[in-house]
């Protein structure tokens, strides 16, 4: 029996496609289902990079201690002032944030304008996304990921089908067979 069902109405992420439009920044207050807390030795420099480079905005701040940043709904980051220096290199863990395809190139340019060595690279994935990897001033590894338009004849579609993920409009029966 499959426990997967379409629940895209619960997400601010638009359907993939060349005309996908990013949602407006979400300024409402909600109980955050998940968020990242990132310590920084230079709160002002980190806030500047996250805002000008990554496109976040400041939701609120406790001066000198914490800045709550957000992009879309459920894309929350708390930057906290830390007495210790940042690690010498980015950790193995990454934090990923959704975006849309037409945002990737401007994000590359914005990040490089604020911090030239911040962009690690852009790559297409086997699961049909284009991912931008960025290392922030506090050495957090951030992935901005955009779904590519779905081509049912593509290798990416075959990769997804092989793990039981079917395109929109194709339903599976209880035993995994196409319905």
N, C-alpha and C positions, 0 to 999 in steps of 0.2 A: 504494500500500500504506500502511496506517495503522500508525504506530508507537505509538499510544496504547493503554493497557490500564489496567484498574482496579488500583490499588496502594494502596488506602486502608489496608490493614493495616500499611503502613510509617509511617503518620502518626498522631499522637495526636489529630488533629482529628476530632470525632464527626460522623456523618452529620447534615446539616441537618434541622431540624424543631423544632416548638414544645416538644418534650420533650427536646431535646438536652441532654446533661449534660457539662459541662466536665470534662476529666480532672483528676486531682489534680496539684498541683505535683510536678514530677519532681526528686528530690534525688540521683539516681544520677550517677556520673561516667562520661562517654563521650567519645569523640573528637568534637569539635563539627564538624559538616559546614559550618556557617556561623554567624557571630556578628557583632554590631555592637560596635565600640569607639568610645566617645563621651567626648571630653575635657570636663572640667568645672573651672571655677574654684572651685567650692564643693562638694566631694565629699559632705559631710554633707547639704546641702540637696538635692542631686540624688538621693542614696540615699533620703532621706525621701519625695520625690515619687514615685519609681519604685515604692517599696514601698506607701505608703499610697494613692497615686493610681492607679497602673497595675496594682497587684496582683502585683508581682514579689516574690521573696524573696531574701535574701542567701545565696548558696551558700557563698562564702568571701570573705575580704578580706585584703589586705596593707595594714595600717594606714597611712593617709595617702597611699597610692599607687594602689590599685586595689580595686574591689569587683566581684565577679562576681555578677550578678543573673540570675534565671531565673523563668519562669512554668511553662509546660508543657515537655515534652521538646523540644529543638531551638529554644527561644525564649531564647537567651542574649544578655546584654548585659554588656560590660565597661565600667564607668565608671572613667576614669583621671584622676588629679589632673593638672591642667595649670596651668602658670605664667601662661598668657595668659588674657585674658578671653574670654567666649563671644561669638560673633558678634552683631551688633546685631539680626539677624532670622534666622528659620529658613531653612535652605538649601532649594534646590529638591528635593533628594533626600528621600525618605521611607523609613522602615522600617515594615513591616507585621507585625502579630502576629495570629494567629487567636484568636477568642473565640467564644462562643455568644451567640445573640440576647438571652437574658435577662440577660446581663452588661453590655450596652451602657448602659442607664440608670443602674445602680449605678456604673459606671465614670465616667460623666459627673459624677455627684454627688460621688464620691470625689476626682476630679481638681479639681473646683471648690472642694471643701472645703480642699484643701491649697494650691491656687494658683488663685484665682478666674478669672483671665484665660487659663487654659491650654487650655480647650476651644474649638476653632475651630468645630466643628459636627458634626452627624450627617447622613448622606445615604444614600439608597438608590442603588445602582449599576445600570447596564444589564446587569451580569453576575451579578445576583441576590444581592448582599450588602448589608448595612447596615454602613456604615463610620463610625467615630468618629475624628475628627482632633484630635490633641492636640499642643501645643507644650510641651516640657519646660523645666525651668529652664536647661538648657544650650543651648536653642534647637534641639533635635532635633525634627523633625516625625515624629510617630508616628501610624500608622493601626492601630486595633484593628478587625478585620474579621470579621463574622459572616455565615455563609451563611444565606440565608432559605430557608424550605421551598420545595421545587421544585413549581411549578405548570406542567404541560406545556402549558396553554393560554395562558400569560402571554407578554407581550412579551419578558421576560427569556429565556424558553425559546426563543423565535424568534431572539433575538440570539445565543444560544449555538449553536443549530442552524446558523445562517448561517456560523459559523466552524468547523463540524465537530465541535462538542461535543454529544454526545447524552446523554439522561438515563440513569441506571442501568437496566440490563435491556434497552436497545436497542443492539444490536451493529451494526457496519458491516462490510461486506465489504472486500476488498482495494482496490476502486476507489472506496470512499466511499459506496456504495449501502447501504441498510439490508439487513441479512442476515436 
